[in-house]
Amino acid sequence: GVVHGEASQTSAPHQHVGFIKKILRRNAKPSAYHASFRKTVEEADIELKANAIKMGANCVIGYNMQLTGAHLGNKDYLIVCVTGTAVEIA
């Protein structure tokens, strides 16, 4: 069945905008933001894997990651959502 995982991080307004653009252009130097972004992705992946294991699966196919930005109140949020199909391979 379909499984998902999600994680988010917050920052001061517009703190991530420039960094995300640098990542997409592949010229970002490792920094605290990079480590924070990687940690957020890893948290979403861990949740995805945990949900797959709960279903009795041992593999996830059709992996997809979506990044979404949101501004609520006086904070920016980066939301990472990962999805896939959990299957059991003999």
Secondary structure per residue as TSV (DSSP state, phi and psi in degrees):
chain	resnum	aa	ss	phi	psi
A	1	G	-	360.0	174.0
A	2	V	E	-75.6	134.4
A	3	V	E	-126.3	156.8
A	4	H	E	-144.2	164.9
A	5	G	E	-149.5	148.3
A	6	E	E	-147.3	153.3
A	7	A	E	-154.7	157.7
A	8	S	E	-143.7	160.1
A	9	Q	E	-137.2	153.4
A	10	T	E	-117.6	161.4
A	11	S	E	-158.0	175.4
A	12	A	S	-66.9	158.3
A	13	P	T	-51.8	130.3
A	14	H	T	63.0	18.0
A	15	Q	T	-69.5	-32.0
A	16	H	T	-90.5	-17.5
A	17	V	H	-55.2	-53.1
A	18	G	H	-64.6	-38.1
A	19	F	H	-66.7	-42.7
A	20	I	H	-62.0	-40.1
A	21	K	H	-61.7	-40.3
A	22	K	H	-64.6	-40.4
A	23	I	H	-61.5	-45.8
A	24	L	H	-64.6	-30.4
A	25	R	H	-85.5	-5.0
A	26	R	T	63.1	29.8
A	27	N	-	-121.8	20.6
A	28	A	-	-79.3	137.7
A	29	K	-	-88.2	145.0
A	30	P	-	-54.7	135.6
A	31	S	-	-153.8	-177.6
A	32	A	H	-62.0	-35.7
A	33	Y	H	-65.5	-40.5
A	34	H	H	-62.5	-46.0
A	35	A	H	-62.7	-40.5
A	36	S	H	-65.3	-41.4
A	37	F	H	-63.6	-45.8
A	38	R	H	-61.5	-39.8
A	39	K	H	-64.1	-39.9
A	40	T	H	-64.0	-43.1
A	41	V	H	-63.5	-42.6
A	42	E	H	-62.8	-39.0
A	43	E	H	-62.5	-41.9
A	44	A	H	-65.3	-40.7
A	45	D	H	-63.8	-40.8
A	46	I	H	-62.4	-42.0
A	47	E	H	-64.4	-40.9
A	48	L	H	-59.3	-48.9
A	49	K	H	-63.0	-41.7
A	50	A	H	-61.7	-42.1
A	51	N	H	-65.7	-36.8
A	52	A	H	-66.5	-42.8
A	53	I	H	-64.3	-39.0
A	54	K	H	-60.1	-29.9
A	55	M	T	-83.6	-4.9
A	56	G	T	88.5	13.7
A	57	A	-	-87.8	157.8
A	58	N	S	-126.4	12.4
A	59	C	E	-157.0	148.1
A	60	V	E	-123.3	125.3
A	61	I	E	-115.6	162.5
A	62	G	E	66.3	39.2
A	63	Y	E	-64.2	134.7
A	64	N	E	-139.9	137.5
A	65	M	E	-122.3	135.4
A	66	Q	E	-127.2	136.0
A	67	L	E	-109.8	132.9
A	68	T	E	-134.1	138.3
A	69	G	E	-106.8	144.3
A	70	A	E	-143.8	149.2
A	71	H	E	-120.9	115.0
A	72	L	E	-127.5	125.7
A	73	G	T	64.2	-122.6
A	74	N	T	-113.1	24.7
A	75	K	E	-129.9	148.7
A	76	D	E	-98.6	144.0
A	77	Y	E	-122.9	136.5
A	78	L	E	-108.8	120.1
A	79	I	E	-112.3	126.6
A	80	V	E	-110.3	124.5
A	81	C	E	-124.7	125.6
A	82	V	E	-119.3	141.6
A	83	T	E	-137.4	161.8
A	84	G	E	-174.7	179.8
A	85	T	E	-110.7	120.4
A	86	A	E	-82.4	128.9
A	87	V	E	-135.1	160.4
A	88	E	-	-110.5	122.7
A	89	I	-	-105.2	129.0
A	90	A	-	-68.5	360.0
